[in-house]
């Protein structure tokens, strides 16, 4: 039995196999519509989610399985003081596989240590978000055709953004990757990511404050939200906030084949005028998320679908 707690839980070879499976699901959905008949997915979401929770549910339903669970801690026995360890022991009696989102870093790891069913980390605090990373990787591979030799711009809240941390970890295993880290000083990538991932793997990177100064260098622009409450004073927020709004003017500085990704939800960091630009692929990215979660469920349940 395997769990998925970090994107690094999959080797590059296993990742290729998973993405090949997701691509086959995309192109041959009918082949998989009863693959999980009789199986149940438990979604344990201790904090709010729309895309991740519903994409897991859609994935299992598309496979012919069923879904049970809760969408907030208030609607579960957590409100009565039940521990994660006890919850997962009970859920293991009811379901075949579990997707857990938790506000505390490491909670899915605790669950996995006590579980008798596969546990998927659907986001834990500011730590990891591996299934979003799998979604991001499928988007990049499907539309760029490779992971090697890409300039990846990460823009916005790079300090608390678990999607950013997971993506850096995942892409650190490929050759010729260069990261451009675009953020205000208050929201820079944490030092442990710099030291333990970027520098440890001898990856080229630079940190800048303005998006318009570097957008022309990028193959991929990964946007995230910059939240006012993350700043220590309003002056800094006012000074920098417009630097992190992607609009048509900034897009005019970008390469014709640059792709814009976003884990969503967005607030105002991408202007709606960008939605019609063929380089904006964040809604397509959300669709890829269903395929990759279908592939992950099949992989962890060790279900093979023959042609």
ChimeraX attribute file (.defattr): number of C-alpha atoms within 10 A of each C-alpha:
attribute: neighborCount
match mode: 1-to-1
recipient: residues
	/A:1	9
	/A:2	14
	/A:3	21
	/A:4	21
	/A:5	24
	/A:6	21
	/A:7	23
	/A:8	16
	/A:9	14
	/A:10	16
	/A:11	12
	/A:12	15
	/A:13	8
	/A:14	12
	/A:15	19
	/A:16	15
	/A:17	15
	/A:18	22
	/A:19	22
	/A:20	16
	/A:21	19
	/A:22	25
	/A:23	18
	/A:24	15
	/A:25	20
	/A:26	18
	/A:27	10
	/A:28	12
	/A:29	14
	/A:30	12
	/A:31	14
	/A:32	22
	/A:33	17
	/A:34	15
	/A:35	20
	/A:36	21
	/A:37	15
	/A:38	10
	/A:39	16
	/A:40	19
	/A:41	25
	/A:42	24
	/A:43	25
	/A:44	24
	/A:45	23
	/A:46	20
	/A:47	18
	/A:48	14
	/A:49	15
	/A:50	10
	/A:51	16
	/A:52	25
	/A:53	20
	/A:54	14
	/A:55	20
	/A:56	26
	/A:57	23
	/A:58	19
	/A:59	25
	/A:60	27
	/A:61	19
	/A:62	21
	/A:63	24
	/A:64	17
	/A:65	19
	/A:66	19
	/A:67	18
	/A:68	15
	/A:69	18
	/A:70	16
	/A:71	19
	/A:72	17
	/A:73	16
	/A:74	12
	/A:75	13
	/A:76	17
	/A:77	11
	/A:78	15
	/A:79	11
	/A:80	10
	/A:81	8
	/A:82	11
	/A:83	12
	/A:84	18
	/A:85	16
	/A:86	14
	/A:87	17
	/A:88	26
	/A:89	16
	/A:90	13
	/A:91	21
	/A:92	19
	/A:93	11
	/A:94	15
	/A:95	21
	/A:96	18
	/A:97	23
	/A:98	29
	/A:99	25
	/A:100	24
	/A:101	26
	/A:102	21
	/A:103	15
	/A:104	14
	/A:105	15
	/A:106	17
	/A:107	19
	/A:108	27
	/A:109	18
	/A:110	13
	/A:111	24
	/A:112	24
	/A:113	12
	/A:114	15
	/A:115	23
	/A:116	18
	/A:117	23
	/A:118	21
	/A:119	26
	/A:120	28
	/A:121	25
	/A:122	26
	/A:123	31
	/A:124	23
	/A:125	17
	/A:126	17
	/A:127	19
	/A:128	25
	/A:129	26
	/A:130	27
	/A:131	27
	/A:132	27
	/A:133	25
	/A:134	23
	/A:135	23
	/A:136	24
	/A:137	24
	/A:138	27
	/A:139	24
	/A:140	20
	/A:141	15
	/A:142	14
	/A:143	12
	/A:144	16
	/A:145	10
	/A:146	13
	/A:147	17
	/A:148	15
	/A:149	12
	/A:150	19
	/A:151	20
	/A:152	22
	/A:153	24
	/A:154	26
	/A:155	29
	/A:156	28
	/A:157	25
	/A:158	25
	/A:159	20
	/A:160	18
	/A:161	20
	/A:162	21
	/A:163	23
	/A:164	27
	/A:165	22
	/A:166	24
	/A:167	21
	/A:168	21
	/A:169	19
	/A:170	23
	/A:171	23
	/A:172	19
	/A:173	17
	/A:174	15
	/A:175	12
	/A:176	13
	/A:177	18
	/A:178	21
	/A:179	21
	/A:180	22
	/A:181	24
	/A:182	30
	/A:183	25
	/A:184	26
	/A:185	15
	/A:186	14
	/A:187	18
	/A:188	20
	/A:189	23
	/A:190	12
	/A:191	11
	/A:192	10
	/A:193	16
	/A:194	16
	/A:195	12
	/A:196	11
	/A:197	19
	/A:198	19
	/A:199	13
	/A:200	11
	/A:201	13
	/A:202	10
	/A:203	18
	/A:204	13
	/A:205	16
	/A:206	10
	/A:207	16
	/A:208	15
	/A:209	18
	/A:210	17
	/A:211	23
	/A:212	18
	/A:213	13
	/A:214	16
	/A:215	21
	/A:216	16
	/A:217	16
	/A:218	22
	/A:219	22
	/A:220	23
	/A:221	24
	/A:222	23
	/A:223	26
	/A:224	26
	/A:225	21
	/A:226	26
	/A:227	14
	/A:228	13
	/A:229	9
	/A:230	14
	/A:231	15
	/A:232	10
	/A:233	10
	/A:234	11
	/A:235	9
	/A:236	14
	/A:237	18
	/A:238	11
	/A:239	10
	/A:240	15
	/A:241	15
	/A:242	14
	/A:243	20
	/A:244	24
	/A:245	22
	/A:246	21
	/A:247	17
	/A:248	16
	/A:249	10
	/A:250	16
	/A:251	19
	/A:252	12
	/A:253	14
	/A:254	20
	/A:255	15
	/A:256	12
	/A:257	13
	/A:258	21
	/A:259	23
	/A:260	24
	/A:261	23
	/A:262	23
	/A:263	22
	/A:264	16
	/A:265	12
	/A:266	13
	/A:267	12
	/A:268	14
	/A:269	21
	/A:270	20
	/A:271	13
	/A:272	12
	/A:273	10
	/A:274	17
	/A:275	16
	/A:276	9
	/A:277	13
	/A:278	12
	/A:279	19
	/A:280	19
	/A:281	18
	/A:282	21
	/A:283	14
	/A:284	11
	/A:285	22
	/A:286	21
	/A:287	14
	/A:288	24
	/A:289	28
	/A:290	26
	/A:291	26
	/A:292	30
	/A:293	25
	/A:294	28
	/A:295	26
	/A:296	22
	/A:297	23
	/A:298	21
	/A:299	16
	/A:300	17
	/A:301	17
	/A:302	11
	/A:303	12
	/A:304	10
	/A:305	11
	/A:306	7
	/A:307	6
